[in-house]
């Protein structure tokens, strides 16, 4: 069963649609990244998933339970929405987490030290949160979301305001959390970083889910051939080729390389070079949004 499932989720303010019939799912151990330009509906979707806003249509299910009809479903959820999270500035980071743990019924004192360590906050744990930098408050919010070992972790731009070291720390932590069995849904602009570990990426635009990109096992190739435009047209006509485009005087394509090469040679094209290339999520995203 999916840990998180959205079924035709939509949101309107008056007659204005903000989100339209969003359907997606995230399995335990999976990282699903939401990408899209500002105003595409990412934060609204996060708010619907976490129960902070109510949908105009559809439903959001956490482990099979409707988030809005059964608020108890949120016991499985850890979330940071519209960060930085709110904390008492006159209490230390450790004291804030201790209060959160008490309210959540967590009695393991060592759990607080564990999450502080995982977020690189032990050095400032006993300083008042009012003295924290934006990045430190951001990481403290994530530490609070992880306290109760949630089965579903939902994060809105979790690396916003972080320095490069903090960005790497958070991305590494999200991979660890997924390996431990949690389902992770995050919105992000850091496409290059998430492409290294996300399982799927949902591309939002104009309140709609424009595309869903599976990243596992995705292979791309760079081809230099003459004449280039004719080779591109041939590859686009092949059912074994998923996508093909010209970039920097060469063709980037995905699909079955043997079928592509065989077709080019049979039709008399001169193949000058052909080699694997990592899938460029950022370029794919830019083209997908541009042509939406």
TABELJO-V639354 format. One record per residue. N is the residue number from 1. RES is the residue in three letters. OMEGA is omega in whole degrees, 0 to 359 (none if undefined). Layout:
# TABELJO-V639354
n = {N N}
res = {RES RES}
omega = {OMEGA OMEGA}
This chain:
# TABELJO-V639354
n = {1 2 3 4 5 6 7 8 9 10 11 12 13 14 15 16 17 18 19 20 21 22 23 24 25 26 27 28 29 30 31 32 33 34 35 36 37 38 39 40 41 42 43 44 45 46 47 48 49 50 51 52 53 54 55 56 57 58 59 60 61 62 63 64 65 66 67 68 69 70 71 72 73 74 75 76 77 78 79 80 81 82 83 84 85 86 87 88 89 90 91 92 93 94 95 96 97 98 99 100 101 102 103 104 105 106 107 108 109 110 111 112 113 114 115 116 117 118 119 120 121 122 123 124 125 126 127 128 129 130 131 132 133 134 135 136 137 138 139 140 141 142 143 144 145 146 147 148 149 150 151 152 153 154 155 156 157 158 159 160 161 162 163 164 165 166 167 168 169 170 171 172 173 174 175 176 177 178 179 180 181 182 183 184 185 186 187 188 189 190 191 192 193 194 195 196 197 198 199 200 201 202 203 204 205 206 207 208 209 210 211 212 213 214 215 216 217 218 219 220 221 222 223 224 225 226 227 228 229 230 231 232 233 234 235 236 237 238 239 240 241 242 243 244 245 246 247 248 249 250 251 252 253 254 255 256 257 258 259 260 261 262 263 264 265 266 267 268 269 270 271 272 273 274 275 276 277 278 279 280 281 282 283 284 285 286 287 288 289 290 291 292}
res = {UNK UNK UNK UNK UNK UNK UNK UNK UNK UNK UNK UNK UNK UNK UNK UNK UNK UNK UNK UNK UNK UNK UNK UNK UNK UNK UNK UNK UNK UNK UNK UNK UNK UNK UNK UNK UNK UNK UNK UNK UNK UNK UNK UNK UNK UNK UNK UNK UNK UNK UNK UNK UNK UNK UNK UNK UNK UNK UNK UNK UNK UNK UNK UNK UNK UNK UNK UNK UNK UNK UNK UNK UNK UNK UNK UNK UNK UNK UNK UNK UNK UNK UNK UNK UNK UNK UNK UNK UNK UNK UNK UNK UNK UNK UNK UNK UNK UNK UNK UNK UNK UNK UNK UNK UNK UNK UNK UNK UNK UNK UNK UNK UNK UNK UNK UNK UNK UNK UNK UNK UNK UNK UNK UNK UNK UNK UNK UNK UNK UNK UNK UNK UNK UNK UNK UNK UNK UNK UNK UNK UNK UNK UNK UNK UNK UNK UNK UNK UNK UNK UNK UNK UNK UNK UNK UNK UNK UNK UNK UNK UNK UNK UNK UNK UNK UNK UNK UNK UNK UNK UNK UNK UNK UNK UNK UNK UNK UNK UNK UNK UNK UNK UNK UNK UNK UNK UNK UNK UNK UNK UNK UNK UNK UNK UNK UNK UNK UNK UNK UNK UNK UNK UNK UNK UNK UNK UNK UNK UNK UNK UNK UNK UNK UNK UNK UNK UNK UNK UNK UNK UNK UNK UNK UNK UNK UNK UNK UNK UNK UNK UNK UNK UNK UNK UNK UNK UNK UNK UNK UNK UNK UNK UNK UNK UNK UNK UNK UNK UNK UNK UNK UNK UNK UNK UNK UNK UNK UNK UNK UNK UNK UNK UNK UNK UNK UNK UNK UNK UNK UNK UNK UNK UNK UNK UNK UNK UNK UNK UNK UNK UNK UNK UNK UNK UNK UNK UNK UNK UNK UNK UNK UNK}
omega = {176 175 180 179 176 183 176 186 180 179 176 170 190 178 184 178 176 175 182 169 178 177 176 179 177 182 174 180 184 174 180 181 175 179 178 179 175 181 182 178 184 182 176 179 178 180 177 181 184 178 180 175 182 182 172 177 178 181 177 184 172 183 176 182 180 184 186 179 181 182 178 179 184 176 179 193 166 187 168 184 180 182 3 181 181 176 175 186 182 174 177 177 180 180 176 179 178 178 178 181 179 181 180 179 180 184 181 180 181 179 180 178 181 182 176 179 182 180 177 186 183 183 181 185 184 171 179 184 177 180 183 171 177 180 179 177 177 181 177 176 178 176 179 180 182 188 188 179 184 176 176 180 183 187 178 180 187 181 178 178 181 173 183 179 178 178 180 180 182 179 177 180 180 175 179 181 178 179 178 173 180 170 184 173 180 170 186 167 182 187 181 181 184 179 180 184 179 177 178 177 175 182 180 176 179 179 180 173 185 185 173 187 174 185 183 176 182 183 177 182 176 185 170 184 178 348 191 184 179 178 178 180 179 181 180 181 183 178 181 180 184 179 179 180 179 176 175 177 178 179 171 180 175 177 184 186 181 180 180 181 179 180 180 182 179 182 173 177 178 180 183 181 177 180 180 176 179 179 183 182 182 180 179 180 182 181 182 179 182 184 181 none}
